[in-house]
């Protein structure tokens, strides 16, 4: 089955399902076709409440261009040189991780939900610009930074290695390991991870799913909580 045919099939099935649900809620004797807002909101409902992966795929296909457009508007003054599609992918992953069933209950309709998603894009753009600025300042300070003693350098390297090993011990599969290293060590966006590892991921949606599972697993890791509780700040 081709990718185009599969996408069309998923879209058609999700649309027909939303239409049947809408029709079942209308009064007897009346036939009201669902609006695009009805269909879109039902997609998010199935994705978040029912953990429907096909619905998440349909959402990414339907709304990613809108995310990219929002990112371009926020970054119109060139606050960051990050590509708008990369910002859109990060914002999508951010919203995905934050939208729990309890959080979803706060949104009465699709416009309210899209307003929240647009705020996620704005926040991601701003955070990306800040992170880029922080990296640039750190690079500028490298030449002026004092060189520690050999003992200090060894301790720093051991502490960093211990943190990474603790995080790696928490992963559950090769996909999560790749996402951990490529996202947080190499700072690669999901689309680049997909290109680098076609043997592990068959779609951008699979990368998002692995990242979502990874973040949930890291948040639950008792070893990581113990590590950060022992860090002096």
C-alpha positions as CSV (number, residue, x, y, z in Angstrom):
1,X,0.0,0.0,0.0
2,X,1.5,3.4,-1.0
3,X,2.0,6.2,1.5
4,X,-0.5,8.4,-0.4
5,X,-3.1,5.7,-0.5
6,X,-2.6,4.9,3.2
7,X,-3.0,8.6,4.1
8,X,-6.1,9.0,2.0
9,X,-7.6,5.9,3.6
10,X,-6.9,7.1,7.1
11,X,-8.3,10.5,6.3
12,X,-11.4,9.0,4.7
13,X,-12.0,6.6,7.6
14,X,-11.6,9.3,10.3
15,X,-14.0,11.6,8.4
16,X,-16.6,9.0,8.0
17,X,-16.4,8.0,11.7
18,X,-16.8,11.6,12.8
19,X,-19.8,12.0,10.4
20,X,-21.5,8.9,11.9
21,X,-20.9,10.1,15.4
22,X,-22.3,13.5,14.6
23,X,-25.4,12.0,12.9
24,X,-26.1,9.8,15.9
25,X,-26.3,12.9,18.1
26,X,-28.8,14.8,15.9
27,X,-32.5,14.7,16.5
28,X,-34.5,11.9,14.8
29,X,-35.6,12.9,11.3
30,X,-32.9,15.5,10.8
31,X,-29.7,15.0,8.9
32,X,-27.0,17.6,9.6
33,X,-23.6,17.1,8.1
34,X,-20.7,17.7,10.5
35,X,-18.6,20.8,10.1
36,X,-14.8,20.8,9.7
37,X,-14.6,22.0,13.3
38,X,-16.6,18.9,14.4
39,X,-14.4,16.6,12.5
40,X,-11.2,18.3,13.7
41,X,-12.3,18.3,17.3
42,X,-13.3,14.6,17.1
43,X,-9.8,13.8,15.8
44,X,-8.2,15.4,18.9
45,X,-10.7,13.7,21.1
46,X,-9.8,10.2,19.7
47,X,-6.1,11.0,19.8
48,X,-6.0,12.2,23.4
49,X,-8.8,10.3,25.1
50,X,-8.6,7.0,23.2
51,X,-4.9,7.1,22.5
52,X,-5.7,6.5,18.8
53,X,-2.4,6.6,16.9
54,X,-4.2,6.9,13.5
55,X,-5.9,10.0,14.8
56,X,-2.5,11.5,15.8
57,X,-1.2,10.8,12.3
58,X,-4.2,12.5,10.7
59,X,-3.7,15.5,13.0
60,X,-0.1,15.9,12.0
61,X,-1.0,15.7,8.3
62,X,-3.9,18.1,8.6
63,X,-2.4,20.8,11.0
64,X,1.3,20.8,10.5
65,X,1.2,23.4,7.6
66,X,-0.8,25.6,10.0
67,X,1.9,25.2,12.7
68,X,4.6,26.1,10.2
69,X,2.7,29.2,9.2
70,X,2.4,30.3,12.9
71,X,6.1,29.7,13.5
72,X,6.9,31.9,10.5
73,X,4.7,34.7,11.8
74,X,6.2,34.6,15.3
75,X,9.8,34.4,13.9
76,X,9.2,37.1,11.3
77,X,11.9,39.3,12.8
78,X,14.5,36.5,12.7
79,X,14.8,35.9,16.4
80,X,16.2,32.5,15.6
81,X,17.7,30.9,12.5
82,X,15.9,27.6,13.2
83,X,13.8,26.4,10.3
84,X,10.0,27.0,10.8
85,X,9.2,23.4,10.1
86,X,11.6,22.3,12.8
87,X,9.9,24.7,15.2
88,X,6.5,23.4,14.2
89,X,7.6,19.8,14.9
90,X,9.0,20.7,18.3
91,X,5.8,22.6,19.1
92,X,3.7,19.6,18.1
93,X,5.7,17.3,20.3
94,X,5.4,19.8,23.2
95,X,1.6,20.0,22.8
96,X,1.5,16.2,22.5
97,X,3.3,15.7,25.8
98,X,1.1,18.3,27.6
99,X,-2.4,17.3,26.3
100,X,-3.6,14.8,28.9
101,X,-7.2,13.7,29.0
102,X,-7.7,16.1,32.0
103,X,-6.2,19.0,30.1
104,X,-8.3,18.2,27.0
105,X,-11.5,18.6,29.1
106,X,-10.6,22.4,29.4
107,X,-11.3,23.0,25.7
108,X,-14.9,23.1,24.7
109,X,-14.3,23.2,20.9
110,X,-11.7,23.2,18.1
111,X,-11.1,27.0,18.0
112,X,-10.2,27.0,21.8
113,X,-7.9,24.0,21.2
114,X,-6.2,25.6,18.2
115,X,-5.7,28.8,20.3
116,X,-3.8,26.7,22.8
117,X,-1.7,25.0,20.0
118,X,-0.8,28.4,18.6
119,X,0.4,29.5,22.0
120,X,2.6,26.3,22.0
121,X,4.1,27.4,18.7
122,X,4.8,30.9,20.0
123,X,6.4,29.5,23.3
124,X,8.5,27.0,21.3
125,X,9.8,29.8,19.0
126,X,10.7,32.0,21.9
127,X,12.3,29.1,23.8
128,X,14.3,28.2,20.7
129,X,15.5,31.8,20.3
130,X,16.5,31.9,24.0
131,X,18.4,28.6,23.8
132,X,20.2,29.8,20.7
133,X,21.2,33.0,22.4
134,X,22.4,31.1,25.5
135,X,24.5,28.7,23.3
136,X,26.0,31.7,21.4
137,X,27.0,33.4,24.7
138,X,28.4,30.1,26.1
139,X,30.6,29.7,23.0
140,X,31.8,33.3,23.3
141,X,32.8,32.6,26.9
142,X,34.7,29.5,26.1
143,X,37.9,31.3,25.2
144,X,37.8,33.4,28.4
145,X,36.7,30.6,30.7
146,X,39.4,29.5,33.2
147,X,40.7,26.0,32.8
148,X,39.9,23.7,35.8
149,X,42.4,21.4,37.4
150,X,42.7,17.9,36.0
151,X,40.8,16.6,39.0
152,X,37.9,19.1,38.4
153,X,37.7,18.0,34.7
154,X,37.6,14.3,35.6
155,X,34.9,14.8,38.2
156,X,32.8,16.9,35.7
157,X,33.2,14.2,33.0
158,X,32.3,11.4,35.5
159,X,29.2,13.3,36.7
160,X,28.0,13.9,33.1
161,X,28.6,10.3,32.2
162,X,26.7,9.1,35.2
163,X,23.7,11.3,34.3
164,X,23.6,10.0,30.7
165,X,24.0,6.4,31.9
166,X,21.1,6.9,34.3
167,X,18.9,8.3,31.5
168,X,20.0,5.5,29.1
169,X,19.1,2.9,31.7
170,X,15.6,4.3,31.8
171,X,14.9,3.7,28.1
172,X,12.8,0.7,27.0
173,X,13.7,0.2,23.3
174,X,16.1,1.1,20.5
175,X,13.7,3.8,19.3
176,X,13.7,5.6,22.6
177,X,17.5,5.3,22.9
178,X,17.9,7.0,19.5
179,X,15.5,9.7,20.3
180,X,17.2,10.4,23.6
181,X,20.7,10.8,22.0
182,X,19.6,12.5,18.8
183,X,17.1,14.9,20.5
184,X,18.9,15.9,23.7
185,X,22.6,15.3,22.9
186,X,22.7,16.2,19.2
187,X,19.7,18.5,19.3
188,X,18.2,17.1,16.1
189,X,14.6,17.8,15.1
190,X,12.2,14.8,14.5
191,X,12.4,15.0,10.7
192,X,16.2,14.6,10.8
193,X,15.9,11.7,13.2
194,X,13.5,10.1,10.7
195,X,16.0,10.6,7.9
196,X,18.9,9.2,9.9
197,X,17.0,6.1,11.1
198,X,14.6,4.8,8.5
199,X,15.1,1.3,9.9
200,X,13.6,2.3,13.3
201,X,11.0,4.8,12.2
202,X,8.6,4.6,9.3
203,X,7.0,8.0,9.8
204,X,7.4,11.3,11.6
205,X,4.5,10.2,13.8
206,X,6.6,7.2,15.0
207,X,9.4,9.6,16.1
208,X,6.8,11.7,18.0
209,X,5.4,8.6,19.7
210,X,8.9,7.4,20.8
211,X,9.7,10.8,22.2
212,X,6.4,11.0,24.1
213,X,7.0,7.5,25.6
214,X,10.6,8.5,26.5
215,X,9.6,11.7,28.2
216,X,7.0,9.9,30.3
217,X,9.5,7.2,31.2
218,X,12.1,9.8,32.2
219,X,9.6,11.7,34.4
220,X,8.8,8.4,36.2
221,X,12.4,7.4,36.7
222,X,13.2,7.2,40.4
223,X,16.9,7.1,39.6
224,X,16.8,10.4,37.8
225,X,14.8,12.0,40.5
226,X,17.3,10.8,43.1
227,X,20.2,12.1,40.9
228,X,18.7,15.6,40.6
229,X,17.7,15.7,44.3
230,X,21.4,15.2,45.2
231,X,22.6,17.9,42.8
232,X,23.7,21.1,44.6
233,X,22.2,24.3,43.2
